[in-house]
Amino acid sequence: MDDEVHGGGTPDGVHQEPVVKYRKVSKSYGSTVVLNEIDLDIYPGEKVAVIGPSGSGKTTLARMLMTLEEPTAGTIEVDGELLWHQKVKGKLVPANEKHLHNVRSKIGMVFQHFHLFPHMTILRNVTEALIHVQGMSRAEATERALEMLEKVGLSDKVDEYPSRLSGGQKQRVAIARAVVMRPRVMLFDEATSALDPELVGEVLSVIKDLAAAGDMAMMLITHEMDFAGEIADRVIFTDAGSIVEQGTPEQIFERPQSPRLQAFLSRFRQTWFMGGVQEASISAEKR
Ligand SMILES: Nc1ncnc2c1ncn2[C@@H]1O[C@H](COP(=O)(O)OP(=O)(O)OP(=O)(O)O)[C@@H](O)[C@H]1O
């Protein structure tokens, strides 16, 4: 982080241990440095939105927490446990599968594409991991899954197969499937980017409800600035592999400090405004 950073820290001022801790985390592909010595803490219940230009490293930051990419350097901890490493006789060694599996169970993930099991009903999509990963009885898993599917507004779809659902409904199943496991932290990686515009709202609204209800920490990679502003306790702006600035939504969107964030927001507002003008002229043409 550079000296432009402001904000961050424990949200309510009470001392708590972070549920997610990145320490000097770097990622390179060959000679290309994608992330550079990232330090980041996410506290229990905290909602952190990550924004930044395309290619700034947002997804890579999330994929390392999702255990899909290994950091080139640095450590990540979830709930006090190292993610990519484990300690053996006081020494840091690469984590074995069993250790990774244990830590992974603390992390829920929702991707741009839904990755549902096509041959299973919606209900079974949500119960499978409860039964086979958490060892729950089918009856108990079904009860918990039905409760969760009701929360995301899909009680009437439990016996359908994914192919019969809209993109927005599929994404709500994916959210239910992850949240039902009661993870310590939920990661949303551009959860609405693959959806038709008219379906984005229903998914964002489900995420907002979960955020308002839960003590679950959330990390949300998003291009939806309004959504980030509404949902996040803290917004992080990344650029060229670094956290350039972070703060409350008000600090980030209304009083951005660094020229890079100011330029990013002004580019974003221009595109948004142009989109609005185009939409207005299209509907005027239709009239
Ligand atoms: N497997 C890979 N091999 C080489 N380079 C990669 C790989 N994955 C990502 N990169 C590069 O890392 C950089 C950061 O990518 P990343 O997807 O994290 O950015 P992002 O901020 O999430 O972008 P977007 O908003 O477009 O999704 C990009 O320049 C990308 O080309």
The ligand as an ORCA input file, in Angstrom:
! r2SCAN-3c Opt
* xyz 0 1
  N      -3.194    -17.012    -15.667
  C      -2.681    -15.830    -16.019
  N      -1.552    -15.727    -16.738
  C      -1.023    -14.534    -17.073
  N      -1.557    -13.341    -16.728
  C      -2.681    -13.366    -16.024
  C      -3.318    -14.595    -15.621
  N      -4.431    -14.279    -14.899
  C      -4.477    -12.927    -14.869
  N      -3.445    -12.379    -15.530
  C      -3.177    -10.931    -15.701
  O      -3.227    -10.344    -14.422
  C      -3.759     -9.031    -14.498
  C      -4.851     -8.874    -13.472
  O      -5.968     -9.683    -13.836
  P      -7.288     -9.724    -12.977
  O      -8.247    -10.631    -13.690
  O      -6.974    -10.040    -11.563
  O      -7.795     -8.224    -13.095
  P      -9.208     -7.600    -12.740
  O      -8.930     -6.324    -12.032
  O     -10.048     -8.588    -12.030
  O      -9.813     -7.320    -14.189
  P     -11.353     -7.335    -14.677
  O     -12.032     -6.199    -13.990
  O     -11.227     -7.114    -16.160
  O     -11.919     -8.675    -14.337
  C      -4.215     -8.827    -15.929
  O      -3.259     -8.058    -16.604
  C      -4.254    -10.223    -16.500
  O      -3.972    -10.230    -17.867
*
